[in-house]
C-alpha cells in the first residue's frame, strides 16, 4: 500500500544525529550555493536521494527514527506519522506545542507530568491570559507566558500548484537577495563570512567559537537568527519542494518503508481503513446470504 508524508517529515527522515558521518556527492541546486554547511548540504542531498530512489536510500543510508522525551515541551515528542490516503485531514493540519516552564523542569519528572496533565485540561484558557495566569499561579505558584512552538504543516500539497519553473524563479530571487544582503554593509559581511554557513549556532547557549567579527556574541547571535529565518530556512524549504516536484510529486513511498523507518500509521487513516474493511465485509456477507437464498429457492425437489 502507498504511504504519504509531509515535506517536514521527509526532512526528518534524513535529519539524523549521525548524519555528519555520511558524505554524499552532487549539487543541492542547479548552480553552486555557498550558504549551507556541509551537514546541511548532506541533508539536502539525502532528501534528493530519498525522493529519487527510496529503496537505495533505505538500504544504504537510512537510520530508524528514535523518539525520546526531551522534557522541553508540554506534549511529548512522538513518532512521525505517515498517511495512506491523500485526503486525510491530518496530512494538511498544523501542529503546535508549548515550551515547559523552567521552574517546572527544575522540580523534576513528577512535576513535569503533573504540569502536562494540568495544561491539557486548561489549555482552552490560553485565549484568556488573565484567567490562565490565575489558575496557573494557584496550581503551581509560578508566572508563565506559554511560548507556542507552531509547527506549521509543511504540507503534502502546500506547493502543489507550483511548477519547477515557478519554484526555480522563487529560489533564484531569494538566493540573489541573500547574496545582496551579504554585501549590504560591513557588519553583514564580517558576521556572515565567519558564521553564515553555521547560522544555526545562534540557537546554542554555548559561546561562539572563533568570534573575530568585532561584535559581541549576543549581537552576532541575534543577527544570525534573523538571517537564518529570513534566508536559509525559506531557501531550504523551497529546495525540498523543488526536489519533491521534480522527483516525487506525491511524496509517495511503500508503506513497508515507513514502518521500517520507525514511522507510525496515522490514527485517522487506521480508522478509515477499518471502517472501509467493515463495510466491505458487510457487503460481502450480504451478497453471500443473498446468493445462498437464491440457490436454495432454485434447488429442485
N, C-alpha and C positions, 0 to 999 in steps of 0.2 A: 504494500500500500504506500502511496505517496505521503510525504510529510512536508510541512511548510513551516518556515520560521521567519521571524522579523530580521531586518538588516542588523539590528543591535545584537541579537543573539548569534547571528552569523559571525560578528566580530568577537563575541565572547568565546566562540569555539577556538579561535586562533590566539586569543589574548591570554596565553598561559604563562605562569611564573617562570617556567624553564625554557621559554621560547628563545631566550637570548643565546642558547647553546646551538641554535639551528641557523644556518646561513643559506638563504635561497637566492637564486640568480634571477635577473630580469629587471624591468623598469616598472615603477608604480604608475607611470603615465606615459603619454606619447613622446614627451621630452623630459629630460632630467630635472628633478626637483631637488632643491638643496635645503628645504625647511625641516625635513624629518631626520630623526636619529636613526641609527642602523636598526635598532629594535622596532621602531615604528615602521620603517621600510619593510622589514621582515614580516611584520604583522599584515601589512597591506598585500605583500606578495603572496602570503599564505592564503589570504581571502581569495585572491585570484585563483590559486590552485584549488581551493575548496570548491569554488563555483564551476571551474573548468573541468576538473577531474576528481569528483568526490572519492571515488574508490582509491585512487592513488594517495590522496591526502590522508584518508583514514588508515591506510596500510603503512604509510611511511612517516607521517608527521603527527598524527592525532594523539592527544592526551586527554583521557576521560575527565569530565567535569567533577571536581571535588568541592562540595559545598560545606562550609562551616559557618558557625555563628560568630561573627566578628564582635558582637555585642556593642556595635556602634549605633544600631538603628532600632526603632520600635518593632518593625516587622523583620523577623529573621530572614537571612538570605535563603533562597530556595533554589532547587534545581530549575534551570530554564526550561521552558515548555516548547513543545512542537505541536503542530496542529495538523489534522487530517482532512480539514475542509477549508477552502479558501474564503468561505463566507462566515467563518467562525468570528463572532463579535470580539472575542479576546485577542484575535490576531491584529485588531485595529485599535484596541483600547489602550489608554495610558495607565501608568502605574506610578504611585507616589509613596515615598517613605519619609520617615521623620527621624532626625538625629536624637539619640538618647541624651538627656542632660548629664553633664559631667558629674554633678553631685550624686546622681543615681548610680552611675557606673562605679564611682568610688565606694559606694556602700556594699557592693558585691552582687553575686548572681541572684540571690533570693530577692533582693530589692529590685533588680532589673526585671525579673519575671513579674513581680507584683506591679511595677510601673507599666509594663507592657499590657497586662490584663486591664488595668485601670484606664489606660489610654484608649484601648479599643472600645470600652464601654462609654467613654466620654468624648470621643473624637468629634461627635456632632457639634460639640460646644466651641470648636475652634473658630467658627464663624461669629461667636460671641466672646471676644477676648476677655472681657471683664469676668464673665461667669466661669470661663475656663480657668483663668488665673486664680479665682477664689477657690474653686474646688481643688485645684492642684495644691494650693497653699494649705488647705485643710487636710488633704490626704498625705502630703509628703513634706510640708513645711519648706518648700522651695519656690522660687520665682523663675519661670522658664518661658521663653518665647520659642515655640516649636519651629525648628528650621526644616522646611519641607525639602525633600530631595525628589524633585519631579522627574521621573524617567519618562519623558515624552516618548511614546512608542515610535521607534524608528520606522515601523510600518512595513507591512507586506506590500502595500500599494501606495506608499507615500509619494513616490515619484513615477507612478505607473504611466502617466501621460507624457513623460519626458522621453524624447528620442536621444540617441547617442550624440547627435549634433547639438541638441539643446544643452545636454549635460556638459559637453566639451566647451560650449560657449560660456556657461556659468563658471566652470572651472578656470578657464583662461582669464576671465575678468577678475576673479578672486585672487588668482596667483599673481597677476600683474599688480593688483592693489597691494598685495603683501610685499612685492618687490619694491614698489614705490615707498611703502611705509618704512622699509629697512633703511633707505637713504634719506628719509624725510628730514632728519636733523641729527646732530652729533650724538645725542643721548640714545636715540633708537639704534644707530649703528654700533655704538660702543657696547650696548647690552646684548643685542641680537648676534653680534659677531662671536660672542663667547657662549651665550646661553640659548640662542634661537632654536637650535635643534633639540635642546633639552629643556624646553619651556615647562614641562611637567614638574620639574624640580621646584617650581614655585609653590607647589601644593605640599611639599615636605616641610616638616617642622625643623629639620636639621639646617645648620648654617650652610650657605652656598660655598661650594668648593671652588677655589681659584677665582674669587670675585675681584678682578682687577679693572672693573668698569669705572671706578671713581664714584660710584653711588652705593648707598647702604644696601644691605641685604633686604631690608623691608621695602625700600623703594624699587629695587630690582624685581622682587617677587610680585609686587603689585603690578608693575609694568608687564611682566611675563604672563600673568594671569589674564590681563586684558588682551595681549597678543594671542595667547593660546585660544581664548574664547572667540576672538574676532576673526582669526585667520585659520589657525591649524585645525581646530575641530570642524569648522564648516567645510574646509577642503577635504579633510579625511572622510567626512560623511558623504560628500559628493562623489569622491573616488569610489567608495563602496557601492553607491548606487550606479555609478558608471560601470563597474565590474558586473553588477547584477544584470543590468540591461543588456550588456554585451555578451555575457557568458551563461547566465542562468536567470532569465527574466522572472520566473515564478518562484525563485528560491525553493525549488523542489528537490527533495532528496528521498532516498529509500528510508522507510520507517525503521528498518533494522539498523541503519547507520545512526539514527538519532538515539536509539536505545543504547547502542554501544558507546556513544559519546557521553552518556550519563544524563541525557535529556529525559524529561517525563512527558507523557502524553497529556495534553490539555484536558482538564476535567470536563469542560463543556463538550469537547469533541467526543470524549468517552461516553458521556450521557447520550449524545445524539446517536452514536453508533449502537448503543444498547437499545434505544428506542426504535431505531430502524430494524435491528435484528428481531426485536419483539414483534413489530408489525409484520415483518416478512414471515416469521414463524407462524403467526396467527393466520395470515393469508394462506400459507401452505396447508395448515391444519384444516381450515375451512374448505379448501379445494379438495383435499383427500376425503373428507367426510362427504362432500357433495358427490364425488365420483363413486364412493362406496355405496351411497344410497341409490344412485342411478344404476350401478351394476347389479345391485340387489333386486331392484324392480325389474330389470331386463332379464333376470335369470329365468329359464324355462322350468316349469314344474311338471 
